[in-house]
């Protein structure tokens, strides 16, 4: 196998840099896209950091559900910072050049955070399952120690999964052309530039990701089937509405995240669909981190009340500060 790869690489040019084409096919909209994504990035960072601050400071939000929401917001803050700043620079300056090592590092962070989100969403669905289907046992089952352990397992599992794939990838060479028709270093675009050994890496990554991500996906699916079944058994309409409101926000996030991932990674490898997948991937890389704080804050009364309390405390503090001066 090594000799075959050596023969193939002799006839190809090994590259050290990629040129991310991004949205080069929309030259007339570069400034508009820059301003749009800049606004999205500012709102995303502000919203997620605000949720992290509220969850950490307000004792009314010191519950398992908001502990997981705070972790998800922390993840989305990192997620956006891996993708958007580099894309904004490219849109503003037209410079999409990135080293192969830098590209692999970006893929590692992206893969780590995406895999961790799969686990966190599964944990959050299990939390909602216990709250709706096992309300009498919820407090005893979902205690502080259990919450911390579930979050740590989620972060560590995501890291281990993507690290094994990235280590295999970093041992391979990448060949010309250097142009990558994407706005960040995703797995499939990287695979197309591997000189030799891409089929083995693809098989290895398929097995690894299947073992690592199918269980949380199935847990999420099973949890919501149980939740919906339990809600339908509630006799009163008010009871159904109250029960569904506890998990509807999470269900929206899960649908957007998994739905777009399935579209991007399960479609046939054709030129037309590859162009579409680049735009669809915006949903799980750019819009999902934006939607999370908007969904959890605007649709959630407890978060809204917490924000009002924080604003009142800030106003009172400023008034006392002025009086003391």
One Martini backbone bead per residue (centre of mass of N, CA, C, O) as a GRO file, in nm:
protein
  325
    1UNK     BB    1   0.058   0.062  -0.022
    2UNK     BB    2   0.296   0.260   0.006
    3UNK     BB    3   0.401   0.227  -0.289
    4UNK     BB    4   0.145   0.322  -0.430
    5UNK     BB    5   0.147   0.604  -0.300
    6UNK     BB    6   0.423   0.687  -0.407
    7UNK     BB    7   0.350   0.676  -0.710
    8UNK     BB    8   0.114   0.880  -0.700
    9UNK     BB    9   0.283   1.126  -0.572
   10UNK     BB   10   0.488   1.167  -0.810
   11UNK     BB   11   0.233   1.284  -1.001
   12UNK     BB   12   0.208   1.495  -0.764
   13UNK     BB   13   0.131   1.794  -0.584
   14UNK     BB   14   0.242   1.901  -0.291
   15UNK     BB   15   0.083   2.081  -0.037
   16UNK     BB   16   0.075   2.369   0.218
   17UNK     BB   17  -0.187   2.512   0.092
   18UNK     BB   18  -0.498   2.675   0.108
   19UNK     BB   19  -0.787   2.792  -0.090
   20UNK     BB   20  -1.055   2.955   0.023
   21UNK     BB   21  -1.336   3.039  -0.162
   22UNK     BB   22  -1.613   3.039  -0.050
   23UNK     BB   23  -1.790   3.330  -0.201
   24UNK     BB   24  -1.674   3.390  -0.503
   25UNK     BB   25  -1.957   3.361  -0.667
   26UNK     BB   26  -2.028   3.646  -0.483
   27UNK     BB   27  -1.882   3.927  -0.549
   28UNK     BB   28  -2.119   4.149  -0.516
   29UNK     BB   29  -2.165   4.034  -0.190
   30UNK     BB   30  -1.922   4.070   0.006
   31UNK     BB   31  -2.005   4.312   0.187
   32UNK     BB   32  -2.278   4.206   0.275
   33UNK     BB   33  -2.170   3.941   0.403
   34UNK     BB   34  -1.987   4.072   0.607
   35UNK     BB   35  -2.210   4.230   0.762
   36UNK     BB   36  -2.389   3.988   0.826
   37UNK     BB   37  -2.173   3.807   0.978
   38UNK     BB   38  -2.095   4.020   1.184
   39UNK     BB   39  -2.373   4.045   1.317
   40UNK     BB   40  -2.400   3.747   1.391
   41UNK     BB   41  -2.148   3.732   1.570
   42UNK     BB   42  -2.230   3.946   1.778
   43UNK     BB   43  -2.501   3.816   1.863
   44UNK     BB   44  -2.391   3.539   1.941
   45UNK     BB   45  -2.189   3.629   2.160
   46UNK     BB   46  -2.382   3.796   2.332
   47UNK     BB   47  -2.601   3.579   2.387
   48UNK     BB   48  -2.418   3.351   2.508
   49UNK     BB   49  -2.277   3.519   2.729
   50UNK     BB   50  -2.538   3.601   2.870
   51UNK     BB   51  -2.628   3.316   2.950
   52UNK     BB   52  -2.381   3.242   3.114
   53UNK     BB   53  -2.413   3.473   3.321
   54UNK     BB   54  -2.700   3.405   3.422
   55UNK     BB   55  -2.648   3.110   3.512
   56UNK     BB   56  -2.412   3.186   3.715
   57UNK     BB   57  -2.571   3.431   3.889
   58UNK     BB   58  -2.857   3.290   3.895
   59UNK     BB   59  -3.026   3.086   4.121
   60UNK     BB   60  -3.283   3.024   3.942
   61UNK     BB   61  -3.072   2.872   3.720
   62UNK     BB   62  -2.983   2.629   3.925
   63UNK     BB   63  -3.026   2.392   3.698
   64UNK     BB   64  -2.990   2.139   3.487
   65UNK     BB   65  -3.097   2.275   3.230
   66UNK     BB   66  -2.910   2.543   3.259
   67UNK     BB   67  -2.643   2.400   3.273
   68UNK     BB   68  -2.662   2.293   2.981
   69UNK     BB   69  -2.712   2.563   2.841
   70UNK     BB   70  -2.442   2.690   2.928
   71UNK     BB   71  -2.266   2.483   2.780
   72UNK     BB   72  -2.381   2.536   2.498
   73UNK     BB   73  -2.298   2.836   2.489
   74UNK     BB   74  -1.997   2.784   2.518
   75UNK     BB   75  -1.971   2.615   2.262
   76UNK     BB   76  -2.087   2.831   2.060
   77UNK     BB   77  -1.867   3.040   2.107
   78UNK     BB   78  -1.636   2.864   1.997
   79UNK     BB   79  -1.759   2.783   1.726
   80UNK     BB   80  -1.774   3.072   1.601
   81UNK     BB   81  -1.460   3.139   1.645
   82UNK     BB   82  -1.361   2.924   1.430
   83UNK     BB   83  -1.522   3.040   1.169
   84UNK     BB   84  -1.594   3.354   1.135
   85UNK     BB   85  -1.330   3.527   1.143
   86UNK     BB   86  -1.201   3.396   0.889
   87UNK     BB   87  -1.437   3.467   0.698
   88UNK     BB   88  -1.427   3.777   0.734
   89UNK     BB   89  -1.144   3.820   0.624
   90UNK     BB   90  -1.201   3.701   0.343
   91UNK     BB   91  -1.431   3.902   0.265
   92UNK     BB   92  -1.260   4.171   0.303
   93UNK     BB   93  -0.969   4.076   0.149
   94UNK     BB   94  -0.962   3.787  -0.020
   95UNK     BB   95  -0.810   3.600   0.196
   96UNK     BB   96  -0.797   3.226   0.177
   97UNK     BB   97  -0.533   3.154   0.312
   98UNK     BB   98  -0.419   2.823   0.433
   99UNK     BB   99  -0.272   2.603   0.603
  100UNK     BB  100  -0.270   2.274   0.649
  101UNK     BB  101  -0.234   2.282   0.955
  102UNK     BB  102  -0.453   2.497   1.005
  103UNK     BB  103  -0.682   2.326   0.884
  104UNK     BB  104  -0.663   2.086   1.080
  105UNK     BB  105  -0.711   2.252   1.334
  106UNK     BB  106  -0.991   2.355   1.256
  107UNK     BB  107  -1.115   2.075   1.228
  108UNK     BB  108  -1.071   1.984   1.518
  109UNK     BB  109  -1.248   2.198   1.655
  110UNK     BB  110  -1.502   2.145   1.498
  111UNK     BB  111  -1.532   1.840   1.559
  112UNK     BB  112  -1.529   1.860   1.867
  113UNK     BB  113  -1.783   2.051   1.894
  114UNK     BB  114  -1.985   1.883   1.726
  115UNK     BB  115  -1.969   1.623   1.896
  116UNK     BB  116  -2.039   1.753   2.167
  117UNK     BB  117  -2.322   1.848   2.081
  118UNK     BB  118  -2.443   1.570   2.049
  119UNK     BB  119  -2.413   1.497   2.353
  120UNK     BB  120  -2.561   1.741   2.477
  121UNK     BB  121  -2.834   1.692   2.337
  122UNK     BB  122  -2.874   1.416   2.468
  123UNK     BB  123  -2.867   1.509   2.761
  124UNK     BB  124  -3.103   1.712   2.732
  125UNK     BB  125  -3.314   1.498   2.648
  126UNK     BB  126  -3.289   1.330   2.907
  127UNK     BB  127  -3.372   1.555   3.098
  128UNK     BB  128  -3.658   1.592   2.970
  129UNK     BB  129  -3.751   1.304   3.016
  130UNK     BB  130  -3.742   1.310   3.325
  131UNK     BB  131  -3.929   1.563   3.365
  132UNK     BB  132  -4.182   1.429   3.212
  133UNK     BB  133  -4.171   1.100   3.282
  134UNK     BB  134  -3.992   1.145   3.584
  135UNK     BB  135  -4.072   1.367   3.813
  136UNK     BB  136  -4.028   1.214   4.095
  137UNK     BB  137  -3.706   1.137   4.007
  138UNK     BB  138  -3.545   1.386   3.906
  139UNK     BB  139  -3.380   1.499   4.148
  140UNK     BB  140  -3.228   1.229   4.217
  141UNK     BB  141  -3.103   1.175   3.928
  142UNK     BB  142  -3.043   1.503   3.868
  143UNK     BB  143  -2.779   1.579   4.002
  144UNK     BB  144  -2.489   1.745   4.028
  145UNK     BB  145  -2.298   1.507   3.972
  146UNK     BB  146  -2.438   1.406   3.714
  147UNK     BB  147  -2.413   1.663   3.545
  148UNK     BB  148  -2.103   1.680   3.544
  149UNK     BB  149  -2.050   1.400   3.421
  150UNK     BB  150  -2.206   1.441   3.153
  151UNK     BB  151  -2.038   1.683   3.053
  152UNK     BB  152  -1.756   1.555   3.060
  153UNK     BB  153  -1.821   1.323   2.866
  154UNK     BB  154  -1.894   1.499   2.625
  155UNK     BB  155  -1.621   1.648   2.588
  156UNK     BB  156  -1.433   1.395   2.582
  157UNK     BB  157  -1.567   1.239   2.349
  158UNK     BB  158  -1.527   1.454   2.130
  159UNK     BB  159  -1.217   1.463   2.150
  160UNK     BB  160  -1.145   1.164   2.095
  161UNK     BB  161  -1.279   1.126   1.821
  162UNK     BB  162  -1.129   1.360   1.655
  163UNK     BB  163  -0.834   1.285   1.724
  164UNK     BB  164  -0.815   1.016   1.572
  165UNK     BB  165  -0.873   1.137   1.290
  166UNK     BB  166  -0.654   1.365   1.283
  167UNK     BB  167  -0.404   1.186   1.313
  168UNK     BB  168  -0.448   1.035   1.047
  169UNK     BB  169  -0.453   1.286   0.862
  170UNK     BB  170  -0.161   1.410   0.942
  171UNK     BB  171  -0.008   1.154   0.787
  172UNK     BB  172  -0.095   1.292   0.529
  173UNK     BB  173  -0.112   1.403   0.201
  174UNK     BB  174  -0.152   1.700  -0.003
  175UNK     BB  175  -0.301   1.781  -0.315
  176UNK     BB  176  -0.351   1.902  -0.601
  177UNK     BB  177  -0.551   2.131  -0.571
  178UNK     BB  178  -0.577   2.417  -0.347
  179UNK     BB  179  -0.868   2.452  -0.395
  180UNK     BB  180  -1.148   2.524  -0.171
  181UNK     BB  181  -1.504   2.480  -0.181
  182UNK     BB  182  -1.500   2.670   0.099
  183UNK     BB  183  -1.520   2.840   0.434
  184UNK     BB  184  -1.401   2.569   0.560
  185UNK     BB  185  -1.245   2.289   0.728
  186UNK     BB  186  -1.381   2.025   0.621
  187UNK     BB  187  -1.384   1.694   0.572
  188UNK     BB  188  -1.460   1.644   0.268
  189UNK     BB  189  -1.275   1.858   0.135
  190UNK     BB  190  -1.014   1.728   0.248
  191UNK     BB  191  -1.040   1.444   0.117
  192UNK     BB  192  -1.002   1.551  -0.190
  193UNK     BB  193  -0.671   1.622  -0.117
  194UNK     BB  194  -0.579   1.344  -0.082
  195UNK     BB  195  -0.350   1.152  -0.230
  196UNK     BB  196  -0.344   0.897  -0.017
  197UNK     BB  197  -0.583   0.714   0.186
  198UNK     BB  198  -0.888   0.809   0.190
  199UNK     BB  199  -1.048   0.542   0.215
  200UNK     BB  200  -0.940   0.458   0.492
  201UNK     BB  201  -1.022   0.716   0.641
  202UNK     BB  202  -1.322   0.700   0.576
  203UNK     BB  203  -1.369   0.430   0.718
  204UNK     BB  204  -1.260   0.510   0.997
  205UNK     BB  205  -1.453   0.757   1.039
  206UNK     BB  206  -1.718   0.603   1.012
  207UNK     BB  207  -1.678   0.414   1.252
  208UNK     BB  208  -1.620   0.626   1.469
  209UNK     BB  209  -1.878   0.806   1.433
  210UNK     BB  210  -2.085   0.583   1.469
  211UNK     BB  211  -2.005   0.498   1.758
  212UNK     BB  212  -2.021   0.803   1.876
  213UNK     BB  213  -2.315   0.925   1.744
  214UNK     BB  214  -2.554   0.723   1.742
  215UNK     BB  215  -2.625   0.697   2.042
  216UNK     BB  216  -2.711   1.000   2.089
  217UNK     BB  217  -2.923   0.999   1.866
  218UNK     BB  218  -3.099   0.766   1.980
  219UNK     BB  219  -3.149   0.898   2.254
  220UNK     BB  220  -3.291   1.147   2.145
  221UNK     BB  221  -3.517   0.998   1.994
  222UNK     BB  222  -3.628   0.830   2.235
  223UNK     BB  223  -3.694   1.067   2.422
  224UNK     BB  224  -3.907   1.207   2.227
  225UNK     BB  225  -4.098   0.973   2.202
  226UNK     BB  226  -4.162   0.958   2.507
  227UNK     BB  227  -4.257   1.248   2.543
  228UNK     BB  228  -4.489   1.251   2.335
  229UNK     BB  229  -4.642   1.012   2.455
  230UNK     BB  230  -4.689   1.142   2.736
  231UNK     BB  231  -4.837   1.400   2.641
  232UNK     BB  232  -5.082   1.251   2.497
  233UNK     BB  233  -5.186   1.135   2.788
  234UNK     BB  234  -5.273   1.403   2.863
  235UNK     BB  235  -5.589   1.528   2.919
  236UNK     BB  236  -5.509   1.820   2.929
  237UNK     BB  237  -5.431   2.099   2.745
  238UNK     BB  238  -5.257   2.249   2.955
  239UNK     BB  239  -5.069   2.013   3.020
  240UNK     BB  240  -4.954   1.978   2.735
  241UNK     BB  241  -4.840   2.264   2.702
  242UNK     BB  242  -4.647   2.259   2.948
  243UNK     BB  243  -4.483   2.006   2.867
  244UNK     BB  244  -4.391   2.102   2.579
  245UNK     BB  245  -4.242   2.370   2.669
  246UNK     BB  246  -3.989   2.216   2.803
  247UNK     BB  247  -3.893   2.091   2.487
  248UNK     BB  248  -3.930   2.265   2.225
  249UNK     BB  249  -3.660   2.421   2.206
  250UNK     BB  250  -3.478   2.171   2.184
  251UNK     BB  251  -3.614   2.050   1.930
  252UNK     BB  252  -3.532   2.276   1.737
  253UNK     BB  253  -3.225   2.245   1.762
  254UNK     BB  254  -3.205   1.945   1.682
  255UNK     BB  255  -3.334   1.968   1.399
  256UNK     BB  256  -3.132   2.165   1.276
  257UNK     BB  257  -2.868   2.014   1.330
  258UNK     BB  258  -2.934   1.725   1.211
  259UNK     BB  259  -3.063   1.803   0.943
  260UNK     BB  260  -2.810   1.944   0.814
  261UNK     BB  261  -2.607   1.715   0.851
  262UNK     BB  262  -2.753   1.508   0.672
  263UNK     BB  263  -2.751   1.672   0.409
  264UNK     BB  264  -2.436   1.708   0.386
  265UNK     BB  265  -2.333   1.388   0.453
  266UNK     BB  266  -2.568   1.216   0.261
  267UNK     BB  267  -2.499   1.309  -0.010
  268UNK     BB  268  -2.418   1.303  -0.316
  269UNK     BB  269  -2.122   1.332  -0.529
  270UNK     BB  270  -2.195   1.642  -0.656
  271UNK     BB  271  -2.166   1.952  -0.776
  272UNK     BB  272  -2.446   2.069  -0.707
  273UNK     BB  273  -2.463   1.955  -0.409
  274UNK     BB  274  -2.198   2.085  -0.306
  275UNK     BB  275  -2.300   2.377  -0.327
  276UNK     BB  276  -2.541   2.343  -0.137
  277UNK     BB  277  -2.385   2.235   0.118
  278UNK     BB  278  -2.236   2.500   0.177
  279UNK     BB  279  -2.502   2.651   0.261
  280UNK     BB  280  -2.616   2.446   0.467
  281UNK     BB  281  -2.365   2.461   0.666
  282UNK     BB  282  -2.450   2.736   0.791
  283UNK     BB  283  -2.649   2.629   1.003
  284UNK     BB  284  -2.432   2.462   1.195
  285UNK     BB  285  -2.209   2.710   1.204
  286UNK     BB  286  -2.400   2.989   1.230
  287UNK     BB  287  -2.716   2.964   1.309
  288UNK     BB  288  -2.727   2.784   1.560
  289UNK     BB  289  -2.564   2.978   1.754
  290UNK     BB  290  -2.787   3.198   1.712
  291UNK     BB  291  -3.054   3.048   1.797
  292UNK     BB  292  -3.013   2.957   2.087
  293UNK     BB  293  -3.039   3.232   2.245
  294UNK     BB  294  -3.310   3.312   2.115
  295UNK     BB  295  -3.476   3.068   2.206
  296UNK     BB  296  -3.399   3.064   2.521
  297UNK     BB  297  -3.488   3.370   2.573
  298UNK     BB  298  -3.758   3.446   2.413
  299UNK     BB  299  -3.910   3.152   2.499
  300UNK     BB  300  -3.813   3.215   2.807
  301UNK     BB  301  -3.921   3.321   3.112
  302UNK     BB  302  -3.681   3.278   3.307
  303UNK     BB  303  -3.469   3.431   3.142
  304UNK     BB  304  -3.623   3.698   3.125
  305UNK     BB  305  -3.635   3.744   3.431
  306UNK     BB  306  -3.330   3.739   3.478
  307UNK     BB  307  -3.267   3.982   3.296
  308UNK     BB  308  -3.439   4.188   3.454
  309UNK     BB  309  -3.288   4.157   3.722
  310UNK     BB  310  -3.010   4.242   3.611
  311UNK     BB  311  -3.095   4.525   3.519
  312UNK     BB  312  -3.194   4.632   3.792
  313UNK     BB  313  -2.925   4.596   3.942
  314UNK     BB  314  -2.763   4.783   3.756
  315UNK     BB  315  -2.929   5.042   3.800
  316UNK     BB  316  -2.900   5.056   4.108
  317UNK     BB  317  -2.590   5.062   4.115
  318UNK     BB  318  -2.561   5.329   3.950
  319UNK     BB  319  -2.720   5.508   4.146
  320UNK     BB  320  -2.538   5.459   4.395
  321UNK     BB  321  -2.280   5.559   4.259
  322UNK     BB  322  -2.377   5.852   4.214
  323UNK     BB  323  -2.448   5.921   4.510
  324UNK     BB  324  -2.159   5.865   4.634
  325UNK     BB  325  -2.028   6.096   4.445
   0.00000   0.00000   0.00000
